[in-house]
């Protein structure tokens, strides 16, 4: 099972540390430029979307061949803060009548499911997409929801995990590619990866 773990100061892909010279949002930009670089829309994204996008791209680079243009892959992500980081940014644009400058470019990211949409659009995934907001990281609930997705015979595998963003420089992600036949896809293993 391929996996990636991103914290505000580190990135680990399948157990190997990815060298970076920065932290927070600057780290995401650095990694995008050095390891992805071909999706200019990245620079318009909010931090939650950048985090999910970078995590998915680094994760998908581990596939050989990379899966794209399919209706058999779902994208199911979770967090506990929804899009609160971007909600705060948008609120600052509409809070005061004398400084009222609502921005559609900021507003569009006030839904966390934009992350699943960006991953699906980039890779032409036509399967199920879901972004669920949980009270806290809960590997059992996460794995149970993904296992429900596998009840649909069209779903062969799922990009899933935790993508949470408290602020532009404080975020946390764990993403895996799960399939119903993988014995490692269980709550204990997901907890172990999350706590690395």
N, C-alpha and C positions, 0 to 999 in steps of 0.2 A: 504494500500500500504506500503510495507516494503521499508525503505530507510536508507542510511548511508551517513554521512557527515564527511570527513576527511580534516583537515587542518594540517599545519606542527607541531602544538602543541596539537591537540585534535582530538578525534574521538567520534562521536555521532551516535548511532544506534537507530532508531525509537524513537528519543527524549531522550534517556538515554545516559549519558556520560560514556564512557568506560575508566576505570582508567588506566593510563599509567604513567611511571616514567621517560620518556625521550621525546625527540622531534626529528623531522626530520627523517632521514633514520634510526637512532637508534630506534625510536618509531616503525617504520614498522617492524624491526627485532624482537623487544620485543613482539609485538602483534602476529607476526607469531609464535614465539616460545610458547607463552602462550595460544593461541586460535586456532592455525591451526596445525603446526608442522609435517605434514605428506607428504610434497611435497618438497624433497631436492633440486629440480631444482630451488626453490625460491632463493637460495643463488647465483646462476649464473645470475639472472635477473638484468637488469638495474633498476634505481629508478622508472621510469614511469611504467614499468611492475610490479614491486613490489607493487606500489601504487594501480594499478588496480586489481591485484591479491588479495591483502589483503582486499580491499573494497568489491570485489565480494564474497570472502569467508565469511566475517562477515555478509554480506547481505544474502547469501544463507543459513547460519546457522539459520536465522529467519524463513525459510520455514519449514513446517511440513506437509507432508514429503518433503525432499529436492528433487527437480526435477533434474534428470540426465538421460543420455542416451535417448535423444529425438531429433526429427527433428522439433519439434514445438516451440522451443525457439530460438530467435535471440539474438545477442549481438551487440549493436550499441552504440558506444562511441564517444565522442567529446573532443576537446581541441583547444587551440590557438597556442601552441608552437610546435606541431607535436612531433618529437623525438629530438628536439634541444639540450636538456641536454646530451643525449648520443652522438649526432653528435659532440658536442664539445669535449667529452671524446675521441671519435675516431680520431678526427682531431689532437689531441695532440700526437697520436701514429704515425702519418704520416707526420707531419708538417716539420720536419727537416731531411735532408739526413743523417746527422751524428748520428741521434737518431731515426732511422726509424724502428718501430716495430709494423706493422699492426696486429691487433688481430681479428681473426674471431669471438671470443667470445664477443667482444665489437661491432663489425660491425653488427652482426645479429640483434641488437636492434636499428639500425638506421632507422627503420620503425615503426610508432606508431601502426600499425595493429597487431604487435606481441602481444600486450596486449589482443586484442579480441581473437587471436589464442590460447594464454595460457589459458584463461578462458574457451574457447570451448573445448580444448583438455582435460583439467582437469575434466570437467563435461560431456564430450561426448555429446556436443550440435552439431547438424548437420544442424541447421537452418542458416539463413543469418548472416553474420558478416560484420561490416562496422566500420571504424574509420574515422570520418570526421574532418577536420581541419577548424575551423571557425575563423573569425577575432577576436572575443571576445565571452564571454559567451552570448548566445542568446537562451533563453528558448523557444521562439516561433518557431524559425527555428528547434531547436532540436525536439520539440514535433511534428512538421509537418513532419519531416523526419521519425520519428518512426511511425506516423499514416499511412504514405505511406507503411511502411513495413507490417502493418496490412491488407493491401489490398490483400496480398497473404494469401489465406485461410489456408496454412500450418503453418503460424505464429500465435500462440496462445498467446504468451507473449514475452516480450523483457527485457533483462537486458540492461539498458541504463543509460547514464549520462555523466558527465564531469570528465575527468581524465587528469589533467594538471600538468606538472613538469617543473618549471623554473630552478631548480638546485637540487642537491642531497638532500638538506635540506629545499627546498622551493617548496611545492607542494599543490595541492588543488583537492579534489574529492567530487563529489556528485553522488551517484549511487542509482537507484531504480529498482524495477521489475514492469514493466508497462503491463497492459492488456487493450484491446480495450473497455472493459465494465466498467472500473474504472472511475467514475466521477471526481476523484482527478487528473487524468492524463491530466493536462492542463498547459499552460505556467505560469499562475498566481501561481499555487501551486508549480511548479518547481522553480520559482523565489523566493518564500517564503522560501523554503527549502535551496536554495543556499545562501540566505542572513542571515541565522541563525547564 
